[in-house]
Amino acid sequence: MFNSKSKNARKEVEAIFNEIQINLENNYKDLAIGARKNAENKLSELKEDGSLSDKDYAKLKSRLDDYTKRMEGYHH
C-alpha cells in the first residue's frame, strides 16, 4: 500500500515535470516558470506528508534543480 502511495506521488510530480518540459520546448517562459513553482510546492508537500521516500525525493529534487538551472535567465 505504501508503495502505491509513493508511485502515485511520483506520477503526480512526473506530470508536472512533463508540463515544464513542454512549456520549455514551446518557449512559453511564463507557463514554464509557473509549472516549476508548482513542481517545487508539490515536491515539498509530498515529502512532508511522507508520500515520497528520501530516495525518490532526492531523485525528483535533482531533476527539479536541473530545470531551475535551465531557467535561470527567465524573469517574470
C-alpha positions as CSV (number, residue, x, y, z in Angstrom):
1,M,0.0,0.0,0.0
2,F,2.8,2.4,0.8
3,N,4.4,1.6,-2.5
4,S,1.2,2.5,-4.3
5,K,1.1,5.9,-2.5
6,S,4.7,6.5,-3.4
7,K,4.1,5.5,-7.0
8,N,1.1,7.9,-7.3
9,A,3.1,10.7,-5.8
10,R,5.9,10.1,-8.3
11,K,3.4,10.1,-11.2
12,E,2.0,13.4,-9.9
13,V,5.4,15.1,-9.9
14,E,6.3,13.5,-13.3
15,A,3.2,15.0,-14.8
16,I,4.3,18.5,-13.6
17,F,7.8,17.9,-15.0
18,N,6.2,17.0,-18.3
19,E,4.3,20.2,-18.2
20,I,7.6,22.1,-17.6
21,Q,9.3,20.3,-20.4
22,I,6.5,21.0,-22.9
23,N,6.4,24.7,-22.0
24,L,10.2,25.0,-22.3
25,E,10.1,23.3,-25.7
26,N,7.5,25.7,-26.9
27,N,9.3,28.7,-25.4
28,Y,6.3,29.5,-23.1
29,K,8.5,31.0,-20.4
30,D,5.7,32.3,-18.1
31,L,4.0,28.9,-18.1
32,A,7.3,27.1,-17.5
33,I,8.0,29.3,-14.5
34,G,4.6,28.6,-13.1
35,A,4.9,24.9,-13.6
36,R,8.3,24.8,-12.0
37,K,6.9,26.7,-9.0
38,N,4.0,24.2,-8.9
39,A,6.5,21.3,-9.0
40,E,8.5,22.8,-6.2
41,N,5.5,23.2,-4.0
42,K,4.1,19.7,-4.8
43,L,7.5,18.1,-4.1
44,S,7.7,19.8,-0.7
45,E,4.2,18.8,0.1
46,L,4.7,15.2,-0.8
47,K,7.9,15.0,1.1
48,E,6.3,16.5,4.2
49,D,3.3,14.1,4.2
50,G,5.5,11.1,3.7
51,S,4.3,10.2,0.3
52,L,7.8,10.2,-1.1
53,S,10.7,8.2,0.2
54,D,14.0,10.1,0.8
55,K,15.5,8.3,-2.3
56,D,12.6,9.3,-4.6
57,Y,12.6,12.8,-3.2
58,A,16.3,13.2,-3.9
59,K,16.0,12.0,-7.5
60,L,13.0,14.2,-8.2
61,K,14.6,17.2,-6.4
62,S,17.7,16.7,-8.6
63,R,15.6,16.9,-11.7
64,L,13.8,20.0,-10.5
65,D,17.2,21.6,-9.8
66,D,18.2,20.8,-13.4
67,Y,15.0,22.6,-14.7
68,T,15.7,25.5,-12.4
69,K,19.3,25.8,-13.8
70,R,17.9,25.7,-17.3
71,M,15.5,28.5,-16.5
72,E,18.0,30.9,-14.7
73,G,17.6,33.6,-17.3
74,Y,13.8,33.6,-17.1
75,H,12.4,36.6,-15.3
76,H,8.7,37.5,-14.9
